[in-house]
């Protein structure tokens, strides 16, 4: 292969280095093998099998911003001459703790800030403690103009300190946060004057800790925490505020004349909306429609069109919103000790804020001529029920089979065992009977007691297991 002799790789290696005493990225010799037809060249090496090895050492230069603060970032700029289409070591990384109060929890990790065509980079642990090789492979020249940035994560946490101070109990209250948000009293008990740090992070690992007055190293990075100590009686009440469930988009119906009894609806925008999000719609009195029943997005059909779990009748330009379930991490740390009854892993508690769940029933047949509740011949009939304010609900539905004569397969007729839960955690009690066996007006009469839980639930009913067609 041809010998590269000029700089063809430029990149920056960045790391947050608060509480890190050593972060050094050093250049290294990078070998290239190239063919020659001569017995000896002025490179000083004798050819082996027609190949000569030539090495160029990469260069690294250091810069640092926000030195000594929680936002300190160390940057090394690497310039190198590398062979194409070959994995090579371009630098060596050495890290070290700032004090004994911190320890590494895992290996270094590297990520490219943006995708670079034809370029791969990774970090490889070496046999030397806290020393890593930076490995890259490129198909082409990577110039400075592409501004290639490699972010290196250095995972450290505070080391435990031996102390007689103890946190014995923590009461966070319910692990479910209401959709409207709340202020939660979190109660701590333990030895008098025991110091503690408490933190609350949202699903994006952003600290929402109320009255945060300090920073601490957590597995997800350096975050704002509330730092204090138990009173002289060994007690403390901390008040954490939780926001409303996140609304991901406010938009409007965009269908001339509106929609009537439709699941598939076009909106002005669906940017950011995902399958499983809940649609919020109110009537003219600003009350939620369908008695507040949970209605969700079951598919995103195009840029502006989605399918919902329930048929709706909505006017054009009707304002709607979409919201999503979320979660929070509540974590307790102390320079003393935590009682064995308190979870030692991170986070101490996981809390959820759920938008509600739905139960979906799919009625199917392999007979291409049978119509189910007026659907196209052979098509699956799907119906969904969402929870309202209550966690349980009685529902009834009728499923009519037409276009064929349908006869019960057993003298007992349909059974609850024909209703198969495929996924989810709802508890469902079903009673079912049929009418019109032996006719073309066959019906299933179904009553269900639904006890909703956290997950959406899917129930499949294969009608071929219930009736014979003729």
VOFI-780666 format. One record per residue (C-alpha): x, y, z; residue number from 1; residue in one letter. Coordinates in steps of 0.02 Angstrom, whole numbers, plus 50000, padded with zeros to 5 digits. Layout:
N
<px:X, py:Y, pz:Z, n:NUM, res:A>
...
END
This chain:
470
<px:50000, py:50000, pz:50000, n:1, res:X>
<px:50054, py:50182, pz:49976, n:2, res:X>
<px:50147, py:50270, pz:50117, n:3, res:X>
<px:50056, py:50419, pz:50198, n:4, res:X>
<px:50183, py:50553, pz:50242, n:5, res:X>
<px:50078, py:50705, pz:50288, n:6, res:X>
<px:49955, py:50733, pz:50431, n:7, res:X>
<px:49789, py:50652, pz:50386, n:8, res:X>
<px:49703, py:50637, pz:50555, n:9, res:X>
<px:49648, py:50782, pz:50665, n:10, res:X>
<px:49537, py:50759, pz:50817, n:11, res:X>
<px:49502, py:50824, pz:50992, n:12, res:X>
<px:49488, py:50717, pz:51148, n:13, res:X>
<px:49381, py:50798, pz:51284, n:14, res:X>
<px:49341, py:50746, pz:51464, n:15, res:X>
<px:49261, py:50822, pz:51618, n:16, res:X>
<px:49406, py:50819, pz:51742, n:17, res:X>
<px:49338, py:50890, pz:51905, n:18, res:X>
<px:49402, py:50777, pz:52046, n:19, res:X>
<px:49528, py:50695, pz:51926, n:20, res:X>
<px:49711, py:50725, pz:51967, n:21, res:X>
<px:49779, py:50650, pz:51805, n:22, res:X>
<px:49711, py:50650, pz:51629, n:23, res:X>
<px:49851, py:50642, pz:51502, n:24, res:X>
<px:49835, py:50599, pz:51318, n:25, res:X>
<px:50006, py:50565, pz:51241, n:26, res:X>
<px:50057, py:50538, pz:51061, n:27, res:X>
<px:50123, py:50370, pz:51006, n:28, res:X>
<px:50224, py:50297, pz:50862, n:29, res:X>
<px:50110, py:50239, pz:50720, n:30, res:X>
<px:50182, py:50111, pz:50602, n:31, res:X>
<px:50148, py:50095, pz:50416, n:32, res:X>
<px:50200, py:49951, pz:50303, n:33, res:X>
<px:50227, py:49988, pz:50119, n:34, res:X>
<px:50294, py:49892, pz:49971, n:35, res:X>
<px:50457, py:49928, pz:49882, n:36, res:X>
<px:50542, py:49848, pz:49733, n:37, res:X>
<px:50714, py:49900, pz:49795, n:38, res:X>
<px:50824, py:49800, pz:49910, n:39, res:X>
<px:50859, py:49947, pz:50026, n:40, res:X>
<px:50799, py:50124, pz:50044, n:41, res:X>
<px:50858, py:50274, pz:50145, n:42, res:X>
<px:50726, py:50238, pz:50280, n:43, res:X>
<px:50856, py:50131, pz:50364, n:44, res:X>
<px:50760, py:49967, pz:50359, n:45, res:X>
<px:50789, py:49815, pz:50252, n:46, res:X>
<px:50635, py:49756, pz:50160, n:47, res:X>
<px:50550, py:49595, pz:50220, n:48, res:X>
<px:50441, py:49509, pz:50090, n:49, res:X>
<px:50448, py:49672, pz:49992, n:50, res:X>
<px:50381, py:49775, pz:50140, n:51, res:X>
<px:50464, py:49916, pz:50236, n:52, res:X>
<px:50400, py:49984, pz:50403, n:53, res:X>
<px:50398, py:50172, pz:50434, n:54, res:X>
<px:50337, py:50255, pz:50596, n:55, res:X>
<px:50271, py:50430, pz:50627, n:56, res:X>
<px:50234, py:50489, pz:50805, n:57, res:X>
<px:50069, py:50578, pz:50835, n:58, res:X>
<px:50068, py:50748, pz:50920, n:59, res:X>
<px:49955, py:50803, pz:51064, n:60, res:X>
<px:49926, py:50976, pz:51135, n:61, res:X>
<px:49832, py:51021, pz:51295, n:62, res:X>
<px:49701, py:51154, pz:51335, n:63, res:X>
<px:49583, py:51171, pz:51484, n:64, res:X>
<px:49427, py:51274, pz:51520, n:65, res:X>
<px:49339, py:51319, pz:51685, n:66, res:X>
<px:49490, py:51256, pz:51781, n:67, res:X>
<px:49452, py:51207, pz:51960, n:68, res:X>
<px:49263, py:51221, pz:51941, n:69, res:X>
<px:49129, py:51087, pz:51927, n:70, res:X>
<px:49127, py:51122, pz:51739, n:71, res:X>
<px:49314, py:51094, pz:51710, n:72, res:X>
<px:49347, py:51017, pz:51538, n:73, res:X>
<px:49516, py:50956, pz:51478, n:74, res:X>
<px:49548, py:50947, pz:51291, n:75, res:X>
<px:49691, py:50865, pz:51195, n:76, res:X>
<px:49712, py:50901, pz:51010, n:77, res:X>
<px:49786, py:50753, pz:50916, n:78, res:X>
<px:49875, py:50768, pz:50747, n:79, res:X>
<px:49934, py:50606, pz:50668, n:80, res:X>
<px:49990, py:50518, pz:50511, n:81, res:X>
<px:49897, py:50353, pz:50498, n:82, res:X>
<px:49874, py:50215, pz:50369, n:83, res:X>
<px:49701, py:50199, pz:50293, n:84, res:X>
<px:49584, py:50053, pz:50327, n:85, res:X>
<px:49687, py:49986, pz:50472, n:86, res:X>
<px:49655, py:49993, pz:50661, n:87, res:X>
<px:49802, py:50080, pz:50744, n:88, res:X>
<px:49842, py:50156, pz:50914, n:89, res:X>
<px:49852, py:50345, pz:50895, n:90, res:X>
<px:49873, py:50395, pz:51079, n:91, res:X>
<px:49890, py:50333, pz:51258, n:92, res:X>
<px:49774, py:50395, pz:51396, n:93, res:X>
<px:49824, py:50395, pz:51581, n:94, res:X>
<px:49700, py:50442, pz:51719, n:95, res:X>
<px:49714, py:50458, pz:51909, n:96, res:X>
<px:49606, py:50503, pz:52060, n:97, res:X>
<px:49617, py:50677, pz:52133, n:98, res:X>
<px:49601, py:50617, pz:52315, n:99, res:X>
<px:49563, py:50458, pz:52409, n:100, res:X>
<px:49386, py:50525, pz:52431, n:101, res:X>
<px:49348, py:50468, pz:52251, n:102, res:X>
<px:49366, py:50303, pz:52162, n:103, res:X>
<px:49342, py:50237, pz:51986, n:104, res:X>
<px:49184, py:50133, pz:51963, n:105, res:X>
<px:49213, py:50067, pz:51789, n:106, res:X>
<px:49322, py:50077, pz:51634, n:107, res:X>
<px:49339, py:50233, pz:51527, n:108, res:X>
<px:49215, py:50251, pz:51386, n:109, res:X>
<px:49226, py:50353, pz:51225, n:110, res:X>
<px:49093, py:50419, pz:51107, n:111, res:X>
<px:49101, py:50523, pz:50950, n:112, res:X>
<px:49003, py:50683, pz:50972, n:113, res:X>
<px:48939, py:50663, pz:50793, n:114, res:X>
<px:48945, py:50524, pz:50665, n:115, res:X>
<px:49097, py:50536, pz:50550, n:116, res:X>
<px:49087, py:50444, pz:50384, n:117, res:X>
<px:49219, py:50309, pz:50367, n:118, res:X>
<px:49291, py:50337, pz:50541, n:119, res:X>
<px:49286, py:50226, pz:50697, n:120, res:X>
<px:49367, py:50259, pz:50867, n:121, res:X>
<px:49371, py:50164, pz:51032, n:122, res:X>
<px:49463, py:50150, pz:51198, n:123, res:X>
<px:49553, py:49989, pz:51246, n:124, res:X>
<px:49609, py:49948, pz:51423, n:125, res:X>
<px:49794, py:49900, pz:51439, n:126, res:X>
<px:49884, py:49790, pz:51565, n:127, res:X>
<px:49946, py:49947, pz:51654, n:128, res:X>
<px:49827, py:50013, pz:51789, n:129, res:X>
<px:49726, py:50166, pz:51735, n:130, res:X>
<px:49808, py:50166, pz:51563, n:131, res:X>
<px:49712, py:50152, pz:51399, n:132, res:X>
<px:49748, py:50149, pz:51213, n:133, res:X>
<px:49651, py:50261, pz:51094, n:134, res:X>
<px:49619, py:50155, pz:50938, n:135, res:X>
<px:49554, py:50221, pz:50774, n:136, res:X>
<px:49522, py:50163, pz:50597, n:137, res:X>
<px:49488, py:50280, pz:50452, n:138, res:X>
<px:49451, py:50256, pz:50269, n:139, res:X>
<px:49503, py:50434, pz:50222, n:140, res:X>
<px:49586, py:50594, pz:50280, n:141, res:X>
<px:49503, py:50677, pz:50431, n:142, res:X>
<px:49544, py:50864, pz:50419, n:143, res:X>
<px:49526, py:50996, pz:50557, n:144, res:X>
<px:49376, py:51069, pz:50467, n:145, res:X>
<px:49271, py:50917, pz:50515, n:146, res:X>
<px:49294, py:50962, pz:50700, n:147, res:X>
<px:49299, py:50781, pz:50760, n:148, res:X>
<px:49271, py:50774, pz:50949, n:149, res:X>
<px:49292, py:50617, pz:51055, n:150, res:X>
<px:49206, py:50631, pz:51225, n:151, res:X>
<px:49288, py:50524, pz:51358, n:152, res:X>
<px:49185, py:50476, pz:51511, n:153, res:X>
<px:49283, py:50450, pz:51673, n:154, res:X>
<px:49165, py:50360, pz:51794, n:155, res:X>
<px:49206, py:50405, pz:51976, n:156, res:X>
<px:49104, py:50413, pz:52136, n:157, res:X>
<px:49139, py:50463, pz:52314, n:158, res:X>
<px:49226, py:50329, pz:52417, n:159, res:X>
<px:49134, py:50275, pz:52574, n:160, res:X>
<px:49200, py:50347, pz:52736, n:161, res:X>
<px:49202, py:50241, pz:52894, n:162, res:X>
<px:49093, py:50328, pz:53024, n:163, res:X>
<px:48983, py:50291, pz:53173, n:164, res:X>
<px:48849, py:50405, pz:53099, n:165, res:X>
<px:48706, py:50305, pz:53026, n:166, res:X>
<px:48550, py:50335, pz:52922, n:167, res:X>
<px:48432, py:50200, pz:52981, n:168, res:X>
<px:48272, py:50234, pz:52885, n:169, res:X>
<px:48208, py:50335, pz:52738, n:170, res:X>
<px:48023, py:50352, pz:52698, n:171, res:X>
<px:47993, py:50422, pz:52523, n:172, res:X>
<px:47805, py:50395, pz:52525, n:173, res:X>
<px:47719, py:50318, pz:52374, n:174, res:X>
<px:47835, py:50274, pz:52229, n:175, res:X>
<px:47701, py:50335, pz:52109, n:176, res:X>
<px:47697, py:50521, pz:52072, n:177, res:X>
<px:47527, py:50595, pz:52023, n:178, res:X>
<px:47512, py:50663, pz:51846, n:179, res:X>
<px:47479, py:50836, pz:51915, n:180, res:X>
<px:47644, py:50834, pz:52010, n:181, res:X>
<px:47662, py:50856, pz:52196, n:182, res:X>
<px:47771, py:50905, pz:52342, n:183, res:X>
<px:47829, py:50747, pz:52429, n:184, res:X>
<px:47887, py:50741, pz:52610, n:185, res:X>
<px:48038, py:50626, pz:52625, n:186, res:X>
<px:48076, py:50576, pz:52804, n:187, res:X>
<px:48248, py:50523, pz:52867, n:188, res:X>
<px:48292, py:50440, pz:53033, n:189, res:X>
<px:48460, py:50394, pz:53108, n:190, res:X>
<px:48599, py:50448, pz:53225, n:191, res:X>
<px:48589, py:50630, pz:53283, n:192, res:X>
<px:48679, py:50754, pz:53170, n:193, res:X>
<px:48719, py:50623, pz:53035, n:194, res:X>
<px:48761, py:50714, pz:52872, n:195, res:X>
<px:48670, py:50664, pz:52713, n:196, res:X>
<px:48649, py:50712, pz:52531, n:197, res:X>
<px:48485, py:50683, pz:52442, n:198, res:X>
<px:48456, py:50706, pz:52255, n:199, res:X>
<px:48315, py:50687, pz:52130, n:200, res:X>
<px:48347, py:50665, pz:51944, n:201, res:X>
<px:48221, py:50659, pz:51802, n:202, res:X>
<px:48218, py:50533, pz:51660, n:203, res:X>
<px:48353, py:50633, pz:51568, n:204, res:X>
<px:48468, py:50623, pz:51721, n:205, res:X>
<px:48447, py:50810, pz:51751, n:206, res:X>
<px:48442, py:50859, pz:51934, n:207, res:X>
<px:48274, py:50931, pz:51991, n:208, res:X>
<px:48328, py:50925, pz:52174, n:209, res:X>
<px:48229, py:51054, pz:52273, n:210, res:X>
<px:48339, py:51183, pz:52360, n:211, res:X>
<px:48499, py:51104, pz:52293, n:212, res:X>
<px:48645, py:51181, pz:52387, n:213, res:X>
<px:48793, py:51072, pz:52335, n:214, res:X>
<px:48862, py:50960, pz:52197, n:215, res:X>
<px:48903, py:50775, pz:52211, n:216, res:X>
<px:48970, py:50638, pz:52098, n:217, res:X>
<px:48835, py:50513, pz:52049, n:218, res:X>
<px:48849, py:50370, pz:51923, n:219, res:X>
<px:48764, py:50483, pz:51797, n:220, res:X>
<px:48888, py:50625, pz:51826, n:221, res:X>
<px:48908, py:50776, pz:51939, n:222, res:X>
<px:48735, py:50834, pz:51995, n:223, res:X>
<px:48655, py:50961, pz:52109, n:224, res:X>
<px:48606, py:50887, pz:52280, n:225, res:X>
<px:48530, py:50946, pz:52443, n:226, res:X>
<px:48659, py:50928, pz:52582, n:227, res:X>
<px:48615, py:50938, pz:52766, n:228, res:X>
<px:48615, py:50832, pz:52924, n:229, res:X>
<px:48489, py:50753, pz:53040, n:230, res:X>
<px:48438, py:50859, pz:53189, n:231, res:X>
<px:48497, py:50823, pz:53366, n:232, res:X>
<px:48355, py:50698, pz:53385, n:233, res:X>
<px:48407, py:50601, pz:53229, n:234, res:X>
<px:48266, py:50659, pz:53116, n:235, res:X>
<px:48242, py:50764, pz:52959, n:236, res:X>
<px:48098, py:50801, pz:52840, n:237, res:X>
<px:48146, py:50853, pz:52664, n:238, res:X>
<px:48017, py:50919, pz:52540, n:239, res:X>
<px:48045, py:50873, pz:52357, n:240, res:X>
<px:47939, py:50951, pz:52220, n:241, res:X>
<px:47891, py:50845, pz:52069, n:242, res:X>
<px:47826, py:50927, pz:51908, n:243, res:X>
<px:47675, py:50881, pz:51804, n:244, res:X>
<px:47692, py:50736, pz:51682, n:245, res:X>
<px:47783, py:50804, pz:51529, n:246, res:X>
<px:47679, py:50867, pz:51383, n:247, res:X>
<px:47782, py:50827, pz:51227, n:248, res:X>
<px:47677, py:50925, pz:51101, n:249, res:X>
<px:47528, py:51042, pz:51087, n:250, res:X>
<px:47448, py:51040, pz:50914, n:251, res:X>
<px:47279, py:51041, pz:50826, n:252, res:X>
<px:47172, py:50933, pz:50713, n:253, res:X>
<px:47205, py:50972, pz:50530, n:254, res:X>
<px:47061, py:50893, pz:50435, n:255, res:X>
<px:46939, py:51000, pz:50338, n:256, res:X>
<px:46768, py:50969, pz:50414, n:257, res:X>
<px:46846, py:50875, pz:50560, n:258, res:X>
<px:46836, py:50688, pz:50591, n:259, res:X>
<px:46690, py:50580, pz:50645, n:260, res:X>
<px:46712, py:50417, pz:50739, n:261, res:X>
<px:46890, py:50396, pz:50674, n:262, res:X>
<px:47051, py:50322, pz:50743, n:263, res:X>
<px:47169, py:50387, pz:50608, n:264, res:X>
<px:47183, py:50577, pz:50620, n:265, res:X>
<px:47290, py:50712, pz:50539, n:266, res:X>
<px:47365, py:50850, pz:50647, n:267, res:X>
<px:47462, py:51011, pz:50615, n:268, res:X>
<px:47618, py:50925, pz:50685, n:269, res:X>
<px:47672, py:50763, pz:50769, n:270, res:X>
<px:47852, py:50817, pz:50803, n:271, res:X>
<px:47918, py:50722, pz:50954, n:272, res:X>
<px:47762, py:50613, pz:50974, n:273, res:X>
<px:47793, py:50427, pz:51000, n:274, res:X>
<px:47690, py:50268, pz:51002, n:275, res:X>
<px:47621, py:50250, pz:51179, n:276, res:X>
<px:47597, py:50437, pz:51209, n:277, res:X>
<px:47427, py:50490, pz:51275, n:278, res:X>
<px:47317, py:50615, pz:51184, n:279, res:X>
<px:47229, py:50745, pz:51291, n:280, res:X>
<px:47067, py:50822, pz:51224, n:281, res:X>
<px:46936, py:50926, pz:51315, n:282, res:X>
<px:46755, py:50968, pz:51275, n:283, res:X>
<px:46678, py:51142, pz:51267, n:284, res:X>
<px:46668, py:51144, pz:51458, n:285, res:X>
<px:46855, py:51106, pz:51471, n:286, res:X>
<px:46820, py:50930, pz:51534, n:287, res:X>
<px:46917, py:50782, pz:51465, n:288, res:X>
<px:46817, py:50686, pz:51336, n:289, res:X>
<px:46767, py:50503, pz:51359, n:290, res:X>
<px:46759, py:50534, pz:51548, n:291, res:X>
<px:46948, py:50553, pz:51553, n:292, res:X>
<px:46982, py:50381, pz:51476, n:293, res:X>
<px:47164, py:50349, pz:51430, n:294, res:X>
<px:47181, py:50357, pz:51240, n:295, res:X>
<px:47351, py:50323, pz:51164, n:296, res:X>
<px:47446, py:50331, pz:51001, n:297, res:X>
<px:47460, py:50155, pz:50928, n:298, res:X>
<px:47553, py:50201, pz:50768, n:299, res:X>
<px:47637, py:50349, pz:50683, n:300, res:X>
<px:47576, py:50334, pz:50503, n:301, res:X>
<px:47662, py:50486, pz:50425, n:302, res:X>
<px:47733, py:50656, pz:50470, n:303, res:X>
<px:47562, py:50722, pz:50520, n:304, res:X>
<px:47452, py:50567, pz:50537, n:305, res:X>
<px:47437, py:50444, pz:50682, n:306, res:X>
<px:47317, py:50307, pz:50735, n:307, res:X>
<px:47238, py:50313, pz:50908, n:308, res:X>
<px:47176, py:50173, pz:51020, n:309, res:X>
<px:46999, py:50244, pz:51021, n:310, res:X>
<px:46885, py:50318, pz:50888, n:311, res:X>
<px:46856, py:50505, pz:50914, n:312, res:X>
<px:46745, py:50639, pz:50841, n:313, res:X>
<px:46841, py:50804, pz:50831, n:314, res:X>
<px:46815, py:50968, pz:50741, n:315, res:X>
<px:46948, py:51041, pz:50625, n:316, res:X>
<px:47075, py:51149, pz:50721, n:317, res:X>
<px:47026, py:51067, pz:50886, n:318, res:X>
<px:47170, py:51094, pz:51008, n:319, res:X>
<px:47249, py:50936, pz:51079, n:320, res:X>
<px:47405, py:50889, pz:51177, n:321, res:X>
<px:47512, py:50733, pz:51191, n:322, res:X>
<px:47596, py:50681, pz:51353, n:323, res:X>
<px:47709, py:50539, pz:51409, n:324, res:X>
<px:47746, py:50433, pz:51562, n:325, res:X>
<px:47909, py:50472, pz:51648, n:326, res:X>
<px:48016, py:50418, pz:51795, n:327, res:X>
<px:48129, py:50492, pz:51929, n:328, res:X>
<px:48281, py:50435, pz:52028, n:329, res:X>
<px:48284, py:50475, pz:52214, n:330, res:X>
<px:48455, py:50445, pz:52292, n:331, res:X>
<px:48522, py:50456, pz:52469, n:332, res:X>
<px:48707, py:50464, pz:52514, n:333, res:X>
<px:48796, py:50493, pz:52678, n:334, res:X>
<px:48976, py:50506, pz:52738, n:335, res:X>
<px:48916, py:50396, pz:52879, n:336, res:X>
<px:48836, py:50226, pz:52849, n:337, res:X>
<px:48668, py:50169, pz:52784, n:338, res:X>
<px:48570, py:50034, pz:52873, n:339, res:X>
<px:48564, py:49868, pz:52780, n:340, res:X>
<px:48377, py:49894, pz:52754, n:341, res:X>
<px:48414, py:50044, pz:52643, n:342, res:X>
<px:48454, py:50000, pz:52462, n:343, res:X>
<px:48641, py:50015, pz:52435, n:344, res:X>
<px:48632, py:50022, pz:52245, n:345, res:X>
<px:48595, py:50177, pz:52141, n:346, res:X>
<px:48466, py:50248, pz:52145, n:347, res:X>
<px:48395, py:50221, pz:52318, n:348, res:X>
<px:48219, py:50230, pz:52245, n:349, res:X>
<px:48146, py:50235, pz:52071, n:350, res:X>
<px:47982, py:50330, pz:52058, n:351, res:X>
<px:47861, py:50330, pz:51912, n:352, res:X>
<px:47733, py:50452, pz:51844, n:353, res:X>
<px:47617, py:50350, pz:51733, n:354, res:X>
<px:47491, py:50422, pz:51610, n:355, res:X>
<px:47380, py:50269, pz:51627, n:356, res:X>
<px:47364, py:50109, pz:51528, n:357, res:X>
<px:47250, py:50027, pz:51402, n:358, res:X>
<px:47185, py:49851, pz:51369, n:359, res:X>
<px:47175, py:49807, pz:51184, n:360, res:X>
<px:47079, py:49657, pz:51115, n:361, res:X>
<px:47120, py:49587, pz:50942, n:362, res:X>
<px:46989, py:49475, pz:50862, n:363, res:X>
<px:47061, py:49376, pz:50715, n:364, res:X>
<px:47012, py:49243, pz:50589, n:365, res:X>
<px:47101, py:49154, pz:50447, n:366, res:X>
<px:46938, py:49145, pz:50348, n:367, res:X>
<px:46952, py:49278, pz:50213, n:368, res:X>
<px:46764, py:49300, pz:50193, n:369, res:X>
<px:46707, py:49327, pz:50373, n:370, res:X>
<px:46673, py:49506, pz:50427, n:371, res:X>
<px:46700, py:49552, pz:50610, n:372, res:X>
<px:46592, py:49697, pz:50669, n:373, res:X>
<px:46579, py:49763, pz:50491, n:374, res:X>
<px:46766, py:49767, pz:50457, n:375, res:X>
<px:46832, py:49714, pz:50286, n:376, res:X>
<px:46819, py:49528, pz:50252, n:377, res:X>
<px:46954, py:49433, pz:50347, n:378, res:X>
<px:47019, py:49591, pz:50433, n:379, res:X>
<px:47065, py:49596, pz:50617, n:380, res:X>
<px:46944, py:49689, pz:50731, n:381, res:X>
<px:47031, py:49788, pz:50869, n:382, res:X>
<px:46952, py:49876, pz:51016, n:383, res:X>
<px:47037, py:49962, pz:51164, n:384, res:X>
<px:46983, py:50019, pz:51337, n:385, res:X>
<px:47083, py:50142, pz:51441, n:386, res:X>
<px:47077, py:50171, pz:51627, n:387, res:X>
<px:46995, py:50328, pz:51694, n:388, res:X>
<px:47021, py:50400, pz:51868, n:389, res:X>
<px:46979, py:50230, pz:51940, n:390, res:X>
<px:47098, py:50082, pz:51920, n:391, res:X>
<px:46960, py:49958, pz:51880, n:392, res:X>
<px:46821, py:49960, pz:51753, n:393, res:X>
<px:46676, py:49851, pz:51695, n:394, res:X>
<px:46655, py:49846, pz:51505, n:395, res:X>
<px:46542, py:49754, pz:51387, n:396, res:X>
<px:46556, py:49727, pz:51201, n:397, res:X>
<px:46472, py:49630, pz:51062, n:398, res:X>
<px:46569, py:49550, pz:50921, n:399, res:X>
<px:46462, py:49505, pz:50769, n:400, res:X>
<px:46521, py:49383, pz:50633, n:401, res:X>
<px:46436, py:49399, pz:50465, n:402, res:X>
<px:46452, py:49336, pz:50285, n:403, res:X>
<px:46469, py:49154, pz:50341, n:404, res:X>
<px:46367, py:49031, pz:50445, n:405, res:X>
<px:46458, py:49012, pz:50612, n:406, res:X>
<px:46431, py:48866, pz:50730, n:407, res:X>
<px:46506, py:48844, pz:50904, n:408, res:X>
<px:46646, py:48716, pz:50904, n:409, res:X>
<px:46593, py:48646, pz:51073, n:410, res:X>
<px:46424, py:48625, pz:51154, n:411, res:X>
<px:46484, py:48738, pz:51293, n:412, res:X>
<px:46513, py:48879, pz:51170, n:413, res:X>
<px:46651, py:49010, pz:51191, n:414, res:X>
<px:46752, py:49012, pz:51351, n:415, res:X>
<px:46862, py:49137, pz:51447, n:416, res:X>
<px:47011, py:49027, pz:51401, n:417, res:X>
<px:46987, py:49086, pz:51220, n:418, res:X>
<px:47049, py:49258, pz:51277, n:419, res:X>
<px:47239, py:49249, pz:51280, n:420, res:X>
<px:47340, py:49387, pz:51365, n:421, res:X>
<px:47494, py:49414, pz:51255, n:422, res:X>
<px:47577, py:49553, pz:51355, n:423, res:X>
<px:47548, py:49679, pz:51492, n:424, res:X>
<px:47501, py:49673, pz:51676, n:425, res:X>
<px:47314, py:49708, pz:51683, n:426, res:X>
<px:47208, py:49583, pz:51780, n:427, res:X>
<px:47058, py:49531, pz:51674, n:428, res:X>
<px:46905, py:49428, pz:51723, n:429, res:X>
<px:46799, py:49381, pz:51573, n:430, res:X>
<px:46627, py:49305, pz:51548, n:431, res:X>
<px:46571, py:49264, pz:51370, n:432, res:X>
<px:46421, py:49186, pz:51285, n:433, res:X>
<px:46359, py:49172, pz:51106, n:434, res:X>
<px:46199, py:49192, pz:51009, n:435, res:X>
<px:46153, py:49137, pz:50833, n:436, res:X>
<px:46256, py:48978, pz:50827, n:437, res:X>
<px:46222, py:48892, pz:50661, n:438, res:X>
<px:46168, py:49054, pz:50576, n:439, res:X>
<px:46249, py:49198, pz:50482, n:440, res:X>
<px:46205, py:49314, pz:50627, n:441, res:X>
<px:46327, py:49246, pz:50755, n:442, res:X>
<px:46374, py:49356, pz:50902, n:443, res:X>
<px:46490, py:49350, pz:51052, n:444, res:X>
<px:46422, py:49440, pz:51206, n:445, res:X>
<px:46570, py:49486, pz:51316, n:446, res:X>
<px:46581, py:49562, pz:51490, n:447, res:X>
<px:46751, py:49605, pz:51563, n:448, res:X>
<px:46809, py:49665, pz:51733, n:449, res:X>
<px:46971, py:49759, pz:51697, n:450, res:X>
<px:47095, py:49800, pz:51834, n:451, res:X>
<px:47223, py:49916, pz:51756, n:452, res:X>
<px:47403, py:49919, pz:51811, n:453, res:X>
<px:47560, py:50002, pz:51741, n:454, res:X>
<px:47586, py:49918, pz:51571, n:455, res:X>
<px:47474, py:49918, pz:51418, n:456, res:X>
<px:47396, py:49746, pz:51395, n:457, res:X>
<px:47356, py:49652, pz:51235, n:458, res:X>
<px:47227, py:49512, pz:51229, n:459, res:X>
<px:47213, py:49403, pz:51073, n:460, res:X>
<px:47054, py:49308, pz:51026, n:461, res:X>
<px:47071, py:49184, pz:50882, n:462, res:X>
<px:46892, py:49159, pz:50821, n:463, res:X>
<px:46946, py:49003, pz:50727, n:464, res:X>
<px:46961, py:48919, pz:50899, n:465, res:X>
<px:46780, py:48965, pz:50941, n:466, res:X>
<px:46676, py:48931, pz:50785, n:467, res:X>
<px:46668, py:48826, pz:50627, n:468, res:X>
<px:46626, py:48916, pz:50464, n:469, res:X>
<px:46511, py:48846, pz:50329, n:470, res:X>
END
